[in-house]
Amino acid sequence: MKRREFIQLSAAAASISTFSNARGEDVALGEKPLLIFGMITDVQYADADPKGERHYRESIPKLKTAVEWLSKQNLPFTLHLGDFIDHDFPCFASVLALLEPLGHPVKHLLGNHDYSIPEEQKSRVVSLLGMPHDYYGFEQSGVRFLMLDTNDRSVYKYPQGSEQDIESEALLEKMKAANADNAQPHNGGVSEAQLAWLERELAAADAEKKPVIVCGHHPLLPADAMRAWNSEAIVAAIDRHPCVIAWFNGHNHAGAETVRNGIPYITFKSILQEPGVNAYSVIRVFKDRIEIVGNGREQSRVLAVRGV
């Protein structure tokens, strides 16, 4: 972390009060935020036996615990950043039912495992989760959210033999030939059309001086094997627009955190990993910082952000 960013973060932390998370720990908070909302990701439920660190059935009691706590926080919405299920279309019904006690909407985007279902059912997932489109935007309390579809170019979303599938297969093979470490079949990217949409949305937010949080399932940074296929193009778009204050994603269950040009790129930890250990949080957005009130594996911290 650069010295200037450390000073900004430390100054923010020094001015804030405390709040008890679900573990009973005192967590630093501040003055009234612009916005507060919930965060969960990679529930990845399946009625299946554990595989390594993936304890699929435990996602049910963990999600119940997260929902119980988040329902008491008076939130306008909660984000879920993809991989709501691991596989098997009926699993969606099992986890969707658990969200009802929240008392507020869940804003979903899709991950690679959400497409680990029969091809004839893939077109139903967007509407099933109440999403207006594969990628979309919404606004709350003056903060704009752009929810990207990083499965837009992938070898799992589209019917085998379709034009999109053939193009994606060719792209993956080209990346493999170039020894790209993220040339993985479980990764994906965004299309040129979606990139153009992102540019238009960010330009409009720049003009209105409106803060934007961009979200996707696959990470952009750090530059490792988990990142989106065309992460560089998405990062370049973000770099061009001062309205962006943060990037949020899932996919990498271990979590990660990188700062580039004053923008935190945060990979939130999965609910799925580690038996008996949860991962969920509340996000508090201020003009100069983002506060994460973490539970379980998701640690509480304060992130300095650039102003809009």
URFENVEN-V900113 format. One record per run of one state. SS is the DSSP state (2 for helix, 1 for strand, 0 for the rest). FROM is the first residue (numbers start at 0). TO is the last residue. If there is no record, write none. Layout:
SS:FROM:TO
SS:FROM:TO
This chain:
0:0:1
2:2:13
0:14:15
1:16:19
0:20:24
1:25:28
0:29:33
1:34:39
0:40:43
1:44:44
0:45:49
1:50:50
0:51:52
1:53:53
0:54:56
2:57:69
0:70:75
1:76:79
0:80:83
1:84:84
0:85:89
2:90:101
0:102:103
1:104:107
0:108:110
2:111:114
0:115:117
2:118:127
0:128:134
1:135:139
0:140:141
1:142:146
0:147:151
1:152:152
0:153:161
2:162:176
0:177:187
1:188:188
0:189:190
2:191:207
0:208:210
1:211:215
0:216:229
2:230:238
0:239:242
1:243:248
0:249:254
1:255:259
0:260:261
1:262:266
0:267:271
1:272:272
0:273:277
1:278:284
0:285:287
1:288:295
0:296:299
1:300:303
0:304:307
